[in-house]
Amino acid sequence: MSATLTQYGNVTVLAVKDELAGDEVEAFVEQAGRCTQEGRREVVLDCSELAGLDSRGLEAIVDLQNACEGELGAVKLCGMNATCAKILEITRLVRRFECFDDLDSAVKSFG
């Protein structure tokens, strides 16, 4: 798993590749920690290259959301494949996040 940060104005895009599962979650947590430490509170999680996630990955995403909400921000998701979208639906976490089909829509939603 690799995670990269890109800035679009005030919005930070955290792009995740491969799987957000098991020991792979640590790299994500490190990048997510950079976001919150640097005061970035408007985050788009780009899942367009995310193959799958497990409970640790879900927990890391929720932790990032909690940190951003604590600073009056939000995490929005985009580009999820059918498997990842189904996981969010089954766990009812889909209610917690705004989800978008593409990165551009997600970034613009912060208005």
MOPAC internal coordinates of N, CA, C and O (Angstrom, degrees):
PM7 1SCF
backbone

  N    0.0000 0     0.00 0     0.00 0    0    0    0
  C    1.4424 1     0.00 0     0.00 0    1    0    0
  C    1.5087 1   108.45 1     0.00 0    2    1    0
  O    1.2310 1   121.13 1   -43.01 1    3    2    1
  N    1.2834 1   115.45 1   136.99 1    3    2    1
  C    1.4581 1   119.83 1   172.64 1    5    3    2
  C    1.5181 1   107.87 1  -129.31 1    6    5    3
  O    1.2310 1   121.57 1   -31.46 1    7    6    5
  N    1.3195 1   114.60 1   148.54 1    7    6    5
  C    1.4613 1   120.77 1   179.33 1    9    7    6
  C    1.5198 1   107.83 1  -133.54 1   10    9    7
  O    1.2310 1   120.91 1   -49.54 1   11   10    9
  N    1.3260 1   115.87 1   130.46 1   11   10    9
  C    1.4617 1   120.22 1  -179.89 1   13   11   10
  C    1.5210 1   109.67 1  -125.25 1   14   13   11
  O    1.2310 1   121.29 1   -32.83 1   15   14   13
  N    1.3201 1   115.14 1   147.17 1   15   14   13
  C    1.4589 1   122.18 1   178.67 1   17   15   14
  C    1.5178 1   110.02 1  -105.98 1   18   17   15
  O    1.2310 1   120.72 1   -44.26 1   19   18   17
  N    1.3297 1   116.22 1   135.74 1   19   18   17
  C    1.4552 1   123.05 1   174.85 1   21   19   18
  C    1.5152 1   107.57 1  -136.75 1   22   21   19
  O    1.2310 1   120.51 1   -38.96 1   23   22   21
  N    1.3124 1   116.64 1   141.04 1   23   22   21
  C    1.4589 1   121.38 1  -178.70 1   25   23   22
  C    1.5294 1   110.30 1  -103.87 1   26   25   23
  O    1.2310 1   120.33 1   -48.95 1   27   26   25
  N    1.3355 1   116.98 1   131.05 1   27   26   25
  C    1.4608 1   124.07 1   174.37 1   29   27   26
  C    1.5264 1   106.47 1  -123.59 1   30   29   27
  O    1.2310 1   120.36 1   -91.80 1   31   30   29
  N    1.3159 1   116.91 1    88.20 1   31   30   29
  C    1.4600 1   120.23 1  -174.43 1   33   31   30
  C    1.5116 1   109.28 1    64.95 1   34   33   31
  O    1.2310 1   120.52 1    56.69 1   35   34   33
  N    1.3324 1   116.60 1  -123.31 1   35   34   33
  C    1.4662 1   121.46 1   178.76 1   37   35   34
  C    1.5239 1   113.18 1   -86.60 1   38   37   35
  O    1.2310 1   120.28 1   174.42 1   39   38   37
  N    1.3167 1   117.07 1    -5.58 1   39   38   37
  C    1.4592 1   121.82 1  -175.73 1   41   39   38
  C    1.5266 1   109.76 1   -98.11 1   42   41   39
  O    1.2310 1   121.21 1   -48.84 1   43   42   41
  N    1.3247 1   115.30 1   131.16 1   43   42   41
  C    1.4602 1   121.77 1   176.60 1   45   43   42
  C    1.5193 1   108.47 1  -100.70 1   46   45   43
  O    1.2310 1   120.68 1   -50.69 1   47   46   45
  N    1.3226 1   116.31 1   129.31 1   47   46   45
  C    1.4636 1   121.02 1   176.51 1   49   47   46
  C    1.5259 1   107.71 1  -104.43 1   50   49   47
  O    1.2310 1   121.46 1   -57.44 1   51   50   49
  N    1.3091 1   114.81 1   122.56 1   51   50   49
  C    1.4558 1   122.54 1   176.39 1   53   51   50
  C    1.5208 1   106.51 1  -107.62 1   54   53   51
  O    1.2310 1   120.94 1   -75.57 1   55   54   53
  N    1.3328 1   115.81 1   104.43 1   55   54   53
  C    1.4676 1   121.39 1  -177.66 1   57   55   54
  C    1.5250 1   109.47 1   -93.07 1   58   57   55
  O    1.2310 1   120.76 1   -51.47 1   59   58   57
  N    1.3160 1   116.15 1   128.53 1   59   58   57
  C    1.4535 1   122.24 1  -177.42 1   61   59   58
  C    1.5242 1   108.76 1  -114.28 1   62   61   59
  O    1.2310 1   121.00 1   -46.71 1   63   62   61
  N    1.3320 1   115.68 1   133.29 1   63   62   61
  C    1.4648 1   120.59 1  -179.62 1   65   63   62
  C    1.5282 1   109.82 1  -120.36 1   66   65   63
  O    1.2310 1   120.99 1   -26.29 1   67   66   65
  N    1.3047 1   115.72 1   153.71 1   67   66   65
  C    1.4620 1   124.56 1   179.48 1   69   67   66
  C    1.5211 1   110.56 1    70.32 1   70   69   67
  O    1.2310 1   119.84 1    57.77 1   71   70   69
  N    1.3382 1   117.91 1  -122.23 1   71   70   69
  C    1.4558 1   120.61 1  -177.26 1   73   71   70
  C    1.5182 1   111.68 1  -119.79 1   74   73   71
  O    1.2310 1   121.02 1   -34.74 1   75   74   73
  N    1.2933 1   115.65 1   145.26 1   75   74   73
  C    1.4565 1   122.53 1   174.54 1   77   75   74
  C    1.5241 1   105.68 1  -107.07 1   78   77   75
  O    1.2310 1   121.86 1  -101.78 1   79   78   77
  N    1.3366 1   114.05 1    78.22 1   79   78   77
  C    1.4630 1   119.93 1  -172.52 1   81   79   78
  C    1.5304 1   110.23 1  -152.72 1   82   81   79
  O    1.2310 1   121.48 1   -26.11 1   83   82   81
  N    1.3342 1   114.77 1   153.89 1   83   82   81
  C    1.4613 1   121.44 1   175.48 1   85   83   82
  C    1.5159 1   113.11 1    53.94 1   86   85   83
  O    1.2310 1   121.11 1    43.12 1   87   86   85
  N    1.3202 1   115.48 1  -136.88 1   87   86   85
  C    1.4638 1   121.51 1  -178.61 1   89   87   86
  C    1.5207 1   112.57 1   -67.42 1   90   89   87
  O    1.2310 1   120.32 1   162.63 1   91   90   89
  N    1.3263 1   116.99 1   -17.37 1   91   90   89
  C    1.4602 1   121.83 1  -179.89 1   93   91   90
  C    1.5325 1   111.76 1   -65.79 1   94   93   91
  O    1.2310 1   120.43 1   160.21 1   95   94   93
  N    1.3146 1   116.79 1   -19.79 1   95   94   93
  C    1.4580 1   121.74 1  -176.08 1   97   95   94
  C    1.5274 1   111.26 1   -66.24 1   98   97   95
  O    1.2310 1   119.88 1   152.54 1   99   98   97
  N    1.3274 1   117.83 1   -27.46 1   99   98   97
  C    1.4633 1   121.38 1  -176.63 1  101   99   98
  C    1.5290 1   112.85 1   -57.70 1  102  101   99
  O    1.2310 1   119.99 1   139.55 1  103  102  101
  N    1.3207 1   117.62 1   -40.45 1  103  102  101
  C    1.4724 1   120.81 1   178.67 1  105  103  102
  C    1.5255 1   110.26 1   -64.43 1  106  105  103
  O    1.2310 1   120.57 1   141.23 1  107  106  105
  N    1.3164 1   116.52 1   -38.77 1  107  106  105
  C    1.4573 1   120.64 1   177.16 1  109  107  106
  C    1.5270 1   110.46 1   -64.86 1  110  109  107
  O    1.2310 1   120.41 1   133.71 1  111  110  109
  N    1.3159 1   116.83 1   -46.29 1  111  110  109
  C    1.4665 1   121.58 1  -179.33 1  113  111  110
  C    1.5268 1   110.05 1   -59.89 1  114  113  111
  O    1.2310 1   120.56 1   141.47 1  115  114  113
  N    1.3245 1   116.53 1   -38.53 1  115  114  113
  C    1.4674 1   120.92 1   178.66 1  117  115  114
  C    1.5349 1   110.82 1   -63.07 1  118  117  115
  O    1.2310 1   120.34 1   132.27 1  119  118  117
  N    1.3235 1   116.96 1   -47.73 1  119  118  117
  C    1.4628 1   120.89 1   179.45 1  121  119  118
  C    1.5203 1   110.93 1   -66.92 1  122  121  119
  O    1.2310 1   120.13 1   138.69 1  123  122  121
  N    1.3157 1   117.35 1   -41.31 1  123  122  121
  C    1.4653 1   121.03 1   178.57 1  125  123  122
  C    1.5254 1   109.99 1   -62.94 1  126  125  123
  O    1.2310 1   120.47 1   141.45 1  127  126  125
  N    1.3245 1   116.71 1   -38.55 1  127  126  125
  C    1.4636 1   121.18 1   177.13 1  129  127  126
  C    1.5124 1   111.63 1   -62.17 1  130  129  127
  O    1.2310 1   120.39 1   142.16 1  131  130  129
  N    1.3167 1   116.87 1   -37.84 1  131  130  129
  C    1.4736 1   120.29 1   176.21 1  133  131  130
  C    1.5151 1   110.52 1   -60.80 1  134  133  131
  O    1.2310 1   120.58 1   138.92 1  135  134  133
  N    1.3194 1   116.50 1   -41.08 1  135  134  133
  C    1.4713 1   120.55 1   179.19 1  137  135  134
  C    1.5246 1   110.12 1   -57.30 1  138  137  135
  O    1.2310 1   120.69 1   127.00 1  139  138  137
  N    1.3095 1   116.29 1   -53.00 1  139  138  137
  C    1.4593 1   119.81 1  -174.19 1  141  139  138
  C    1.5220 1   111.69 1   -70.89 1  142  141  139
  O    1.2310 1   119.91 1   143.32 1  143  142  141
  N    1.3164 1   117.78 1   -36.68 1  143  142  141
  C    1.4630 1   120.83 1   179.06 1  145  143  142
  C    1.5195 1   111.69 1   -65.25 1  146  145  143
  O    1.2310 1   120.44 1   147.86 1  147  146  145
  N    1.3062 1   116.76 1   -32.14 1  147  146  145
  C    1.4586 1   121.48 1  -179.03 1  149  147  146
  C    1.5302 1   111.79 1   -89.97 1  150  149  147
  O    1.2310 1   120.24 1  -172.81 1  151  150  149
  N    1.3291 1   117.15 1     7.19 1  151  150  149
  C    1.4628 1   121.02 1   176.63 1  153  151  150
  C    1.5117 1   115.09 1    76.94 1  154  153  151
  O    1.2310 1   120.18 1  -163.48 1  155  154  153
  N    1.3020 1   117.25 1    16.52 1  155  154  153
  C    1.4692 1   120.78 1   177.31 1  157  155  154
  C    1.5177 1   107.71 1   -80.81 1  158  157  155
  O    1.2310 1   120.37 1   -63.86 1  159  158  157
  N    1.3119 1   116.90 1   116.14 1  159  158  157
  C    1.4547 1   119.66 1  -174.97 1  161  159  158
  C    1.5134 1   113.79 1  -116.93 1  162  161  159
  O    1.2310 1   119.99 1   172.87 1  163  162  161
  N    1.3179 1   117.62 1    -7.13 1  163  162  161
  C    1.4633 1   122.07 1   175.62 1  165  163  162
  C    1.5216 1   107.23 1  -110.13 1  166  165  163
  O    1.2310 1   121.23 1   -75.57 1  167  166  165
  N    1.3378 1   115.26 1   104.43 1  167  166  165
  C    1.4623 1   120.84 1  -171.39 1  169  167  166
  C    1.5229 1   110.38 1  -125.32 1  170  169  167
  O    1.2310 1   121.19 1   -45.91 1  171  170  169
  N    1.3240 1   115.33 1   134.09 1  171  170  169
  C    1.4634 1   121.82 1   170.26 1  173  171  170
  C    1.5177 1   107.13 1  -108.56 1  174  173  171
  O    1.2310 1   120.93 1   -54.93 1  175  174  173
  N    1.3089 1   115.82 1   125.07 1  175  174  173
  C    1.4527 1   121.39 1   175.36 1  177  175  174
  C    1.5261 1   107.12 1   -94.27 1  178  177  175
  O    1.2310 1   120.84 1   -72.00 1  179  178  177
  N    1.3423 1   115.99 1   108.00 1  179  178  177
  C    1.4660 1   122.33 1  -178.81 1  181  179  178
  C    1.5214 1   108.24 1   -84.36 1  182  181  179
  O    1.2310 1   120.98 1   -70.72 1  183  182  181
  N    1.3158 1   115.74 1   109.28 1  183  182  181
  C    1.4678 1   122.42 1  -176.48 1  185  183  182
  C    1.5223 1   112.57 1  -103.44 1  186  185  183
  O    1.2310 1   120.04 1  -165.16 1  187  186  185
  N    1.3252 1   117.52 1    14.84 1  187  186  185
  C    1.4677 1   120.54 1  -174.34 1  189  187  186
  C    1.5277 1   113.12 1   -63.67 1  190  189  187
  O    1.2310 1   119.83 1   158.12 1  191  190  189
  N    1.3329 1   117.94 1   -21.88 1  191  190  189
  C    1.4637 1   120.81 1   177.40 1  193  191  190
  C    1.5207 1   112.08 1  -116.02 1  194  193  191
  O    1.2310 1   120.81 1  -161.43 1  195  194  193
  N    1.3370 1   116.06 1    18.57 1  195  194  193
  C    1.4622 1   121.83 1   178.83 1  197  195  194
  C    1.5194 1   109.12 1   -88.07 1  198  197  195
  O    1.2310 1   120.65 1   -58.61 1  199  198  197
  N    1.3324 1   116.36 1   121.39 1  199  198  197
  C    1.4618 1   120.89 1  -177.04 1  201  199  198
  C    1.5271 1   112.13 1   -85.72 1  202  201  199
  O    1.2310 1   120.09 1   148.41 1  203  202  201
  N    1.3352 1   117.44 1   -31.59 1  203  202  201
  C    1.4521 1   119.66 1  -178.15 1  205  203  202
  C    1.5136 1   111.15 1  -174.43 1  206  205  203
  O    1.2310 1   120.89 1   -11.41 1  207  206  205
  N    1.3270 1   115.90 1   168.59 1  207  206  205
  C    1.4504 1   120.85 1   178.05 1  209  207  206
  C    1.5177 1   110.09 1  -150.92 1  210  209  207
  O    1.2310 1   121.26 1   -23.34 1  211  210  209
  N    1.3277 1   115.20 1   156.66 1  211  210  209
  C    1.4583 1   120.66 1   179.24 1  213  211  210
  C    1.5241 1   109.21 1  -120.91 1  214  213  211
  O    1.2310 1   120.60 1    10.82 1  215  214  213
  N    1.3250 1   116.47 1  -169.18 1  215  214  213
  C    1.4610 1   120.67 1  -176.66 1  217  215  214
  C    1.5197 1   112.36 1   -62.38 1  218  217  215
  O    1.2310 1   120.05 1   143.66 1  219  218  217
  N    1.3379 1   117.50 1   -36.34 1  219  218  217
  C    1.4678 1   119.81 1   177.42 1  221  219  218
  C    1.5221 1   110.97 1   -65.46 1  222  221  219
  O    1.2310 1   120.72 1   140.55 1  223  222  221
  N    1.3182 1   116.23 1   -39.45 1  223  222  221
  C    1.4546 1   120.57 1   177.37 1  225  223  222
  C    1.5148 1   111.73 1   -64.96 1  226  225  223
  O    1.2310 1   120.57 1   136.21 1  227  226  225
  N    1.3350 1   116.51 1   -43.79 1  227  226  225
  C    1.4595 1   120.59 1   177.13 1  229  227  226
  C    1.5236 1   111.21 1   -60.93 1  230  229  227
  O    1.2310 1   121.02 1   136.85 1  231  230  229
  N    1.3275 1   115.66 1   -43.15 1  231  230  229
  C    1.4639 1   120.37 1   179.15 1  233  231  230
  C    1.5274 1   110.99 1   -61.43 1  234  233  231
  O    1.2310 1   120.15 1   139.46 1  235  234  233
  N    1.3303 1   117.33 1   -40.54 1  235  234  233
  C    1.4637 1   121.01 1   179.54 1  237  235  234
  C    1.5278 1   111.38 1   -65.02 1  238  237  235
  O    1.2310 1   120.23 1   141.48 1  239  238  237
  N    1.3270 1   117.17 1   -38.52 1  239  238  237
  C    1.4638 1   120.70 1   178.08 1  241  239  238
  C    1.5286 1   110.34 1   -66.84 1  242  241  239
  O    1.2310 1   120.51 1   137.21 1  243  242  241
  N    1.3219 1   116.63 1   -42.79 1  243  242  241
  C    1.4670 1   120.91 1   178.79 1  245  243  242
  C    1.5312 1   110.05 1   -64.77 1  246  245  243
  O    1.2310 1   120.04 1   139.68 1  247  246  245
  N    1.3361 1   117.53 1   -40.32 1  247  246  245
  C    1.4684 1   120.84 1   177.55 1  249  247  246
  C    1.5267 1   110.88 1   -60.46 1  250  249  247
  O    1.2310 1   120.65 1   138.34 1  251  250  249
  N    1.3285 1   116.37 1   -41.66 1  251  250  249
  C    1.4624 1   120.19 1   177.85 1  253  251  250
  C    1.5305 1   109.74 1   -64.06 1  254  253  251
  O    1.2310 1   120.51 1   136.77 1  255  254  253
  N    1.3218 1   116.64 1   -43.23 1  255  254  253
  C    1.4637 1   120.49 1   178.49 1  257  255  254
  C    1.5402 1   110.44 1   -60.05 1  258  257  255
  O    1.2310 1   120.35 1   135.30 1  259  258  257
  N    1.3226 1   116.93 1   -44.70 1  259  258  257
  C    1.4655 1   120.89 1   179.52 1  261  259  258
  C    1.5229 1   111.29 1   -60.74 1  262  261  259
  O    1.2310 1   120.66 1   137.33 1  263  262  261
  N    1.3262 1   116.35 1   -42.67 1  263  262  261
  C    1.4717 1   120.53 1   179.51 1  265  263  262
  C    1.5233 1   111.02 1   -64.03 1  266  265  263
  O    1.2310 1   120.35 1   136.97 1  267  266  265
  N    1.3302 1   116.94 1   -43.03 1  267  266  265
  C    1.4677 1   120.38 1   179.38 1  269  267  266
  C    1.5233 1   111.32 1   -67.73 1  270  269  267
  O    1.2310 1   120.18 1   138.03 1  271  270  269
  N    1.3143 1   117.25 1   -41.97 1  271  270  269
  C    1.4601 1   120.60 1   178.28 1  273  271  270
  C    1.5263 1   111.08 1   -62.79 1  274  273  271
  O    1.2310 1   120.27 1   145.31 1  275  274  273
  N    1.3315 1   117.09 1   -34.69 1  275  274  273
  C    1.4535 1   121.52 1   177.47 1  277  275  274
  C    1.5173 1   112.67 1   -62.01 1  278  277  275
  O    1.2310 1   120.88 1   157.25 1  279  278  277
  N    1.3314 1   115.92 1   -22.75 1  279  278  277
  C    1.4636 1   122.74 1   177.76 1  281  279  278
  C    1.5217 1   111.50 1  -106.10 1  282  281  279
  O    1.2310 1   121.06 1  -161.13 1  283  282  281
  N    1.3450 1   115.57 1    18.87 1  283  282  281
  C    1.4745 1   123.38 1  -179.74 1  285  283  282
  C    1.5224 1   112.80 1    64.35 1  286  285  283
  O    1.2310 1   120.66 1  -146.66 1  287  286  285
  N    1.3137 1   116.34 1    33.34 1  287  286  285
  C    1.4585 1   121.85 1   177.15 1  289  287  286
  C    1.5202 1   110.36 1  -115.30 1  290  289  287
  O    1.2310 1   120.97 1    20.47 1  291  290  289
  N    1.3211 1   115.76 1  -159.53 1  291  290  289
  C    1.4664 1   121.22 1  -178.96 1  293  291  290
  C    1.5157 1   110.56 1  -161.03 1  294  293  291
  O    1.2310 1   121.34 1   -20.38 1  295  294  293
  N    1.3181 1   115.04 1   159.62 1  295  294  293
  C    1.4567 1   122.91 1   170.67 1  297  295  294
  C    1.5165 1   106.50 1  -114.62 1  298  297  295
  O    1.2310 1   120.90 1   -50.13 1  299  298  297
  N    1.3232 1   115.89 1   129.87 1  299  298  297
  C    1.4621 1   121.67 1   176.96 1  301  299  298
  C    1.5218 1   107.80 1  -120.32 1  302  301  299
  O    1.2310 1   120.60 1   -33.93 1  303  302  301
  N    1.3138 1   116.45 1   146.07 1  303  302  301
  C    1.4640 1   122.03 1  -176.74 1  305  303  302
  C    1.5186 1   110.17 1  -108.26 1  306  305  303
  O    1.2310 1   121.05 1   -32.69 1  307  306  305
  N    1.3274 1   115.59 1   147.31 1  307  306  305
  C    1.4638 1   119.05 1   175.21 1  309  307  306
  C    1.5190 1   110.80 1  -144.73 1  310  309  307
  O    1.2310 1   121.40 1   -25.08 1  311  310  309
  N    1.3222 1   114.93 1   154.92 1  311  310  309
  C    1.4553 1   122.46 1   171.85 1  313  311  310
  C    1.5094 1   115.72 1    70.20 1  314  313  311
  O    1.2310 1   119.50 1  -153.94 1  315  314  313
  N    1.3217 1   118.55 1    26.06 1  315  314  313
  C    1.4696 1   120.14 1  -177.69 1  317  315  314
  C    1.5218 1   110.93 1   -72.24 1  318  317  315
  O    1.2310 1   121.13 1   -41.96 1  319  318  317
  N    1.3382 1   115.44 1   138.04 1  319  318  317
  C    1.4624 1   119.22 1   174.50 1  321  319  318
  C    1.5274 1   109.12 1   -76.97 1  322  321  319
  O    1.2310 1   120.20 1    -7.46 1  323  322  321
  N    1.3051 1   117.23 1   172.54 1  323  322  321
  C    1.4620 1   122.04 1  -175.37 1  325  323  322
  C    1.5242 1   112.30 1   -61.38 1  326  325  323
  O    1.2310 1   120.02 1   142.09 1  327  326  325
  N    1.3217 1   117.56 1   -37.91 1  327  326  325
  C    1.4612 1   121.02 1  -178.73 1  329  327  326
  C    1.5255 1   111.23 1   -65.78 1  330  329  327
  O    1.2310 1   120.48 1   131.43 1  331  330  329
  N    1.3257 1   116.68 1   -48.57 1  331  330  329
  C    1.4650 1   120.47 1  -179.86 1  333  331  330
  C    1.5250 1   110.74 1   -65.59 1  334  333  331
  O    1.2310 1   120.07 1   141.12 1  335  334  333
  N    1.3194 1   117.48 1   -38.88 1  335  334  333
  C    1.4642 1   121.18 1   177.98 1  337  335  334
  C    1.5273 1   110.42 1   -62.81 1  338  337  335
  O    1.2310 1   120.44 1   140.77 1  339  338  337
  N    1.3243 1   116.77 1   -39.23 1  339  338  337
  C    1.4621 1   121.30 1   178.95 1  341  339  338
  C    1.5289 1   110.39 1   -66.23 1  342  341  339
  O    1.2310 1   120.06 1   140.48 1  343  342  341
  N    1.3236 1   117.48 1   -39.52 1  343  342  341
  C    1.4643 1   121.17 1   177.65 1  345  343  342
  C    1.5307 1   110.10 1   -61.19 1  346  345  343
  O    1.2310 1   120.33 1   136.17 1  347  346  345
  N    1.3206 1   116.97 1   -43.83 1  347  346  345
  C    1.4673 1   120.35 1   177.53 1  349  347  346
  C    1.5260 1   110.89 1   -63.48 1  350  349  347
  O    1.2310 1   120.78 1   142.56 1  351  350  349
  N    1.3196 1   116.12 1   -37.44 1  351  350  349
  C    1.4623 1   120.30 1  -179.77 1  353  351  350
  C    1.5290 1   110.70 1   -67.74 1  354  353  351
  O    1.2310 1   120.36 1   132.95 1  355  354  353
  N    1.3141 1   116.93 1   -47.05 1  355  354  353
  C    1.4694 1   121.71 1  -178.34 1  357  355  354
  C    1.5258 1   111.27 1   -62.44 1  358  357  355
  O    1.2310 1   120.55 1   140.09 1  359  358  357
  N    1.3140 1   116.56 1   -39.91 1  359  358  357
  C    1.4697 1   120.90 1  -179.19 1  361  359  358
  C    1.5295 1   112.29 1   -82.87 1  362  361  359
  O    1.2310 1   120.72 1   176.90 1  363  362  361
  N    1.3124 1   116.23 1    -3.10 1  363  362  361
  C    1.4686 1   124.17 1  -179.22 1  365  363  362
  C    1.5299 1   112.86 1    65.07 1  366  365  363
  O    1.2310 1   120.56 1  -164.93 1  367  366  365
  N    1.3062 1   116.54 1    15.07 1  367  366  365
  C    1.4678 1   120.15 1   176.37 1  369  367  366
  C    1.5177 1   111.55 1   -76.15 1  370  369  367
  O    1.2310 1   119.93 1   165.23 1  371  370  369
  N    1.3138 1   117.73 1   -14.77 1  371  370  369
  C    1.4613 1   121.13 1   178.64 1  373  371  370
  C    1.5337 1   110.04 1   -60.14 1  374  373  371
  O    1.2310 1   120.42 1   153.36 1  375  374  373
  N    1.3319 1   116.81 1   -26.64 1  375  374  373
  C    1.4684 1   121.10 1   177.40 1  377  375  374
  C    1.5176 1   112.13 1   -70.97 1  378  377  375
  O    1.2310 1   120.79 1   159.78 1  379  378  377
  N    1.2919 1   116.10 1   -20.22 1  379  378  377
  C    1.4678 1   121.58 1  -174.10 1  381  379  378
  C    1.5272 1   112.49 1   -87.65 1  382  381  379
  O    1.2310 1   120.33 1   158.15 1  383  382  381
  N    1.3216 1   116.97 1   -21.85 1  383  382  381
  C    1.4659 1   121.21 1  -173.74 1  385  383  382
  C    1.5206 1   111.19 1  -123.35 1  386  385  383
  O    1.2310 1   121.19 1   -35.85 1  387  386  385
  N    1.3314 1   115.32 1   144.15 1  387  386  385
  C    1.4573 1   119.91 1   167.29 1  389  387  386
  C    1.5216 1   106.36 1   -80.17 1  390  389  387
  O    1.2310 1   120.67 1   -47.85 1  391  390  389
  N    1.3251 1   116.33 1   132.15 1  391  390  389
  C    1.4666 1   120.80 1  -178.69 1  393  391  390
  C    1.5344 1   109.20 1  -119.01 1  394  393  391
  O    1.2310 1   121.28 1   -41.01 1  395  394  393
  N    1.3198 1   115.16 1   138.99 1  395  394  393
  C    1.4556 1   122.04 1  -177.91 1  397  395  394
  C    1.5230 1   109.22 1  -127.97 1  398  397  395
  O    1.2310 1   121.09 1   -25.49 1  399  398  397
  N    1.3304 1   115.52 1   154.51 1  399  398  397
  C    1.4606 1   120.39 1   179.43 1  401  399  398
  C    1.5231 1   112.20 1   -72.17 1  402  401  399
  O    1.2310 1   120.52 1   144.50 1  403  402  401
  N    1.3455 1   116.62 1   -35.50 1  403  402  401
  C    1.4615 1   118.95 1  -174.68 1  405  403  402
  C    1.5338 1   110.97 1  -136.57 1  406  405  403
  O    1.2310 1   121.50 1   -17.36 1  407  406  405
  N    1.3020 1   114.73 1   162.64 1  407  406  405
  C    1.4594 1   122.75 1  -177.01 1  409  407  406
  C    1.5176 1   112.25 1   -62.83 1  410  409  407
  O    1.2310 1   120.29 1   136.64 1  411  410  409
  N    1.3202 1   117.06 1   -43.36 1  411  410  409
  C    1.4546 1   121.34 1  -177.58 1  413  411  410
  C    1.5354 1   111.55 1   -58.40 1  414  413  411
  O    1.2310 1   120.42 1   134.48 1  415  414  413
  N    1.3227 1   116.80 1   -45.52 1  415  414  413
  C    1.4602 1   121.42 1   179.11 1  417  415  414
  C    1.5206 1   111.35 1   -63.23 1  418  417  415
  O    1.2310 1   120.45 1   138.55 1  419  418  417
  N    1.3087 1   116.74 1   -41.45 1  419  418  417
  C    1.4661 1   120.72 1  -179.71 1  421  419  418
  C    1.5145 1   111.50 1   -64.85 1  422  421  419
  O    1.2310 1   120.20 1   135.24 1  423  422  421
  N    1.3207 1   117.22 1   -44.76 1  423  422  421
  C    1.4760 1   120.78 1   179.63 1  425  423  422
  C    1.5253 1   110.10 1   -64.08 1  426  425  423
  O    1.2310 1   120.25 1   134.49 1  427  426  425
  N    1.3217 1   117.13 1   -45.51 1  427  426  425
  C    1.4700 1   121.03 1  -178.99 1  429  427  426
  C    1.5225 1   112.68 1   -65.17 1  430  429  427
  O    1.2310 1   120.06 1   155.83 1  431  430  429
  N    1.3262 1   117.49 1   -24.17 1  431  430  429
  C    1.4681 1   120.60 1  -177.62 1  433  431  430
  C    1.5296 1   112.15 1   -65.79 1  434  433  431
  O    1.2310 1   120.04 1   160.50 1  435  434  433
  N    1.3108 1   117.53 1   -19.50 1  435  434  433
  C    1.4576 1   120.37 1   177.47 1  437  435  434
  C    1.5322 1   111.25 1   -75.86 1  438  437  435
  O    1.2310 1   120.89 1   166.29 1  439  438  437
  N    1.3398 1   115.90 1   -13.71 1  439  438  437
  C    1.4355 1   124.91 1   172.89 1  441  439  438
  C    1.4565 1   116.81 1    49.27 1  442  441  439
  O    1.2310 1   120.10 1   180.00 1  443  442  441

